[in-house]
Amino acid sequence: MKSFILTQPEQASLGKLVFSCGVNALIEDNELVVTHLVRKLELYRGGDWGDICEEDWQCNIDTIKSPESGGRIMGAYKLYDGTKIWIMTAGYGNHKLGIDYCYTTVLFPSEY
């Protein structure tokens, strides 16, 4: 955990949850992966963004404090087998504009 106090994002501001094609293929019929992925999403929603640098961590906090900016927050995690995943919210705080303006994506770094 970083030295920052955890800052929780507003749940509605995270928008719609979507999975990349690669992550979707990984979770199909794999309860263990789903369980670990749910835990990482809980960390993300709780304001623990995993393995990101302090600068990105602070950017997340700044975005949450100014949700009207429609900024981005992100987290980086490892699943039980070491597989790296990213969770990214684009348009943080823009959920009031409609479903296409704010979404959280779970993806592999290679899919970015």
N, C-alpha and C positions, 0 to 999 in steps of 0.2 A: 504494500500500500504506500502511496506517496505521502509526503509530509503535509499535504493539504487537508483541511477539514473536508469531509465528504459533502458535496452539494448535490442534492437530489434533483433530477430533472422533473418537471411537471409531466405526469403520465400522458395527458391528452396531447401535449406538445411533441410527443414522440411520433405521432401520426400512425399510419398503417404499417404493420410489420410484414415484410416480404423477405423471401429467401432467393439467393442466386440459384442458377441451374445446378451448379456444382454442389452447393450445400443441400439443396433439395434432393439430389440424387444420393447424397451421403446419409440423409436421415430416413429415407424410404426403408421401411421394415427393419429399422435398427433402433430398438428401444434404448440401448445404452447411450448411443450418440444423442438421441432426443433428450434423455435425462440430463446429460452434461450440458447440452446446448441451452436447455431451460435454466439451468443454474447460472450460466454465463449471462443470459438475458436478465435474470434477477439481479446480478451484480451491476450490470449496466443501468438498469432502471433505478437502482439504489445509489448511483453516483460513484461506483467503483469501476473505473475504466481500464483496469488491468494493466497490461504491459505497454504503456505509452510513456513518452518522455514528459518531463515536467512542463515544458512549454505547451505541448498539446493538452495536457491535463488542465493547465491554466486557461487555455483557449476554451475548453469545454465549460469551465466555471463562468468565464466571461459571457459566453453565449447564453447560458442558463439565466444569468442575471439580466440579460437584455434580450428576452425572447422575441421582441418585435423586430429584431434584425433578420430573422429567418436564417440564422447561421447553421453551422454544422457542429455536431458533436460526434465523437468516435471512441471506440474502445478496441483493444486488442487482447486476445485471450488464447490459451492453449486448451484443447480438449484432453481427455484422459490419456490419449495415445500420442500426445505431442502435436497433433494437427493444429495449425494456427488458423484462427478465424478473426475476422474484423466485424464489428457491429458499428454501423454508421447511420446517423440521423441527418437527413438533408432537409432544410427548411424548418428547423426547430422553431416552434411557436407559430408557424403559418397554418396550422390545422384549421383555423377558423375560415380560411379562404377556400377550403375544399380539400378533398382527399388527394388530389394530384399535387398539392403544394407542400406536403409534409409526409415523409415516410422514413422508416427505419429498415435498413437492409442488413442481413447477415450474409457474409460472403467470405471467400478465401482471398488472401492478399493478391494472388495471381489473377483474380477476376476483376480487380480494380481498374 
